């Protein structure tokens, strides 16, 4: 779920890439780039997941 939801939600909360990576030390910058690309490719699905889990 992290790869789909957190990178999409974090910027809405004001989290920078650095903060995201500090919060998830087991993730790499490449993981973050890939997750953001995935989230950008599926904005409706991400939005529905956020709404469903709110």
MARTIPA-266254 format. One record per residue: x, y, z of N, C-alpha, C in turn. Coordinates in steps of 0.2 Angstrom, whole numbers, padded with zeros to 4 digits, always signed. Each point is the difference from the previous one (the first is absolute). Example, Ala and Ser with C-alpha at 12.3 -4.5 7.8 and 13.67 -1.06 7.14 Angstrom:
2
+0066-0028+0039-0004+0006+0000+0004+0006+0000-0002+0005-0004+0004+0006+0001-0004+0005+0003
end
This chain:
54
+0004-0006+0000-0004+0006+0000+0004+0006+0000+0006+0000+0003+0004+0006+0001+0002+0003-0007+0001-0005-0005+0002+0003-0006-0005+0003-0004-0006-0001+0002-0006+0003-0004-0003+0006+0004+0000+0000+0007-0003+0005+0003+0004+0005+0003+0005-0001+0004+0004+0005+0004+0003+0005-0004+0004-0002-0006+0003+0005-0004-0005+0005-0003-0006-0002-0001-0006+0004-0003-0002+0005+0006-0001-0003+0006-0003+0004+0006+0005+0004+0003+0006-0002+0000+0005+0004+0004+0001+0008-0002+0000+0001-0007+0001+0007-0002-0006+0004+0002-0006-0003+0000-0006+0003+0002+0001+0003+0008+0004-0004+0003+0001+0002+0007+0006+0004+0001+0003+0002-0005+0006+0004+0000+0006-0003+0001+0001-0007-0001+0006-0004+0001+0004+0001-0006+0006+0001+0001+0005+0000-0006+0002-0007-0001+0004-0001-0006+0003-0006-0001+0004-0002+0005+0004+0004+0003+0005-0001+0005-0003-0003+0006-0006+0003+0002-0004-0002+0006-0003-0007-0001-0002-0001-0006-0003-0006-0002+0005-0006+0001+0006+0002-0003+0006-0005+0000+0002-0001+0007+0000+0005+0004+0003-0001+0007-0005-0004+0004-0007+0001-0001-0005-0004+0003+0000-0007-0001+0003-0002-0006+0000-0007-0003+0007-0002-0002+0004-0001+0005+0007-0001-0001+0002-0006-0005-0005-0004+0000+0001-0006-0004-0002+0001-0007-0002+0006-0002-0002+0002-0007+0006+0004-0003+0001-0001-0006+0005+0004-0004-0003+0006-0004+0004+0005-0002-0003+0005-0004-0003-0003-0007+0003-0005-0002-0003-0004-0006-0007-0002+0002-0001-0003+0006-0006-0003+0002-0005+0006+0000+0002+0006+0002-0005+0006+0001-0001+0002-0007+0005+0001-0005-0002+0002-0007-0005-0005-0003+0001-0006+0001-0004-0005-0003-0007+0000+0003-0001+0001+0006-0006+0001+0003-0004+0006-0002+0004+0006-0001-0003+0006-0002-0003-0001-0007+0004-0003-0004-0002-0001-0007-0006-0005-0001+0000-0005+0005-0006-0004+0000-0006+0004+0002+0001+0004+0005-0006+0004+0003-0002+0005-0005+0004+0003-0004-0002+0004-0005-0003-0003-0006+0001-0006-0001-0003-0004-0005-0007-0002+0001-0002+0000+0007-0006-0003+0002-0003+0005+0005-0001+0006-0001-0003+0005+0005-0007-0002+0002-0004-0002-0004-0007-0002+0002+0000-0005+0005+0004-0006-0001+0001-0005+0004+0003+0002+0007+0005+0004+0000+0003+0002+0006-0005+0005+0004-0004+0004-0003-0005+0004+0003-0005-0004+0004-0002-0005-0004-0005-0005+0003+0002-0004+0006+0007-0002+0000+0003-0003+0005+0000+0005+0006+0002+0006-0001+0000+0005+0006-0007+0001+0003-0005+0001-0004-0006+0001+0002-0003-0006+0004+0002-0006-0003-0003-0006+0004+0004-0001+0006+0006+0002+0001+0004-0001+0006-0001+0006+0005-0004+0005-0002+0000+0006+0004-0004-0001+0006
end
